[in-house]
Amino acid sequence: MSPNLTPEEELAAYLGPRRAPSAPPQKLGLVVGGSLSKGLDVKLDRRTVIEGLAVGRYVVVRGQSGRRFFSIVTDVELDSLNPLIEKSPPDASDPFLARVYQGTAVFGRIHISPMLVLDEGEQEPRPVKTIPA
């Protein structure tokens, strides 16, 4: 470490400057269930394009206490409120019906596994030992 550089400056000199975030964080959905050992289920927001998500993608869950849970997507699925929709799907050619069904009766869901947690005001993440509320 150079005596005239802070650790952040030395890291920037070695790796190059950090890129500014290109866009504000996008809300993907809402955690609706799960456990620490089995992972968390997230019901996707109706505006989230499910094709843009993939297994292995990293996501951040923001807890109510200000903690950030760094997680990895382990599964992507389509779900529905009514199992009969699979047997007799609605007419997708009607744009109005498609918008009504999308995100309400039929929706995307991802399964994520929390890996690290960063407490509010802390600099170092640590292994996860709880789940977000």
C-alpha positions in Angstrom: 0.0 0.0 0.0 1.3 3.4 -0.9 1.7 5.8 2.0 0.0 8.7 0.1 -3.1 6.8 -1.0 -6.1 5.7 0.9 -7.2 2.0 0.5 -10.0 3.2 -1.8 -7.7 5.2 -4.0 -5.2 2.4 -4.2 -8.0 0.0 -5.3 -9.2 2.5 -7.9 -5.6 2.9 -9.1 -5.2 -0.9 -9.5 -8.7 -1.7 -10.9 -9.7 1.6 -12.4 -12.4 4.0 -11.2 -15.8 2.6 -10.2 -18.5 3.0 -12.8 -21.4 5.1 -11.8 -24.6 3.1 -11.6 -26.4 3.4 -15.0 -29.9 3.3 -13.5 -31.5 3.3 -10.1 -32.2 -0.1 -8.6 -35.2 -1.8 -10.0 -37.8 -3.4 -7.7 -38.2 -7.0 -8.9 -40.9 -8.1 -6.6 -41.8 -9.1 -3.0 -40.5 -11.8 -0.8 -43.5 -14.0 0.0 -42.0 -17.0 1.8 -39.1 -19.2 2.4 -36.4 -20.0 4.9 -32.7 -19.6 5.5 -31.9 -23.2 4.7 -34.3 -23.6 1.7 -34.1 -20.1 0.2 -36.7 -17.4 -0.4 -39.6 -17.2 -2.8 -40.1 -13.8 -4.5 -43.4 -13.0 -6.4 -42.3 -10.8 -9.3 -43.8 -7.3 -9.8 -46.0 -7.2 -12.9 -43.6 -4.8 -14.6 -40.7 -7.2 -14.2 -39.9 -9.0 -17.5 -39.3 -12.6 -16.4 -37.2 -13.3 -19.5 -34.7 -10.8 -18.1 -34.0 -13.0 -15.1 -31.7 -16.0 -15.2 -30.4 -18.6 -12.7 -27.1 -17.3 -11.4 -28.0 -13.7 -11.5 -27.2 -11.7 -8.3 -30.0 -9.7 -6.7 -30.2 -7.6 -3.5 -33.1 -7.9 -1.0 -33.6 -4.8 1.1 -34.8 -5.7 4.6 -37.0 -3.6 6.8 -34.2 -2.9 9.2 -31.9 -1.4 6.5 -29.9 -4.6 5.9 -29.1 -5.6 2.3 -29.1 -9.3 1.6 -26.9 -10.2 -1.4 -28.6 -13.3 -3.0 -28.4 -15.4 -6.1 -31.3 -16.6 -8.3 -31.6 -20.4 -8.1 -34.9 -20.9 -10.0 -37.3 -19.0 -12.3 -40.9 -20.1 -12.7 -44.3 -19.1 -13.9 -47.2 -19.5 -11.4 -50.9 -18.9 -11.3 -53.6 -18.3 -8.7 -56.0 -20.7 -10.3 -54.8 -24.2 -11.4 -57.5 -24.2 -14.1 -55.7 -21.5 -16.1 -53.2 -24.2 -17.2 -56.1 -26.4 -18.5 -58.0 -23.6 -20.2 -55.7 -20.5 -20.7 -57.3 -17.2 -21.5 -57.2 -15.7 -25.0 -53.8 -14.0 -25.2 -54.7 -12.2 -28.4 -56.9 -9.8 -26.5 -54.5 -7.1 -25.2 -56.9 -6.0 -22.4 -57.2 -9.6 -21.1 -53.5 -10.1 -21.4 -52.8 -7.0 -19.2 -55.5 -8.1 -16.7 -54.1 -11.6 -16.3 -50.4 -10.6 -16.3 -49.2 -10.1 -12.8 -52.5 -10.9 -11.1 -53.8 -14.3 -12.1 -50.6 -15.4 -13.8 -47.2 -14.2 -12.5 -43.5 -14.9 -12.4 -41.7 -16.2 -9.3 -38.1 -16.6 -8.5 -36.3 -18.6 -5.9 -33.3 -17.0 -4.3 -30.6 -18.0 -1.8 -29.2 -15.2 0.4 -25.4 -15.5 0.6 -24.2 -12.3 2.4 -25.7 -9.5 4.4 -24.6 -6.0 4.9 -25.9 -4.1 7.9 -26.8 -0.5 7.5 -23.8 1.7 8.1 -21.3 -1.2 7.9 -18.6 -1.6 5.3 -18.0 -5.4 5.4 -20.6 -8.0 4.4 -20.9 -11.1 6.5 -22.4 -14.6 6.1 -26.2 -14.7 6.3 -27.7 -16.0 9.5 -31.2 -14.7 9.2 -33.7 -13.8 6.5 -35.2 -10.4 5.5 -38.4 -9.2 7.0 
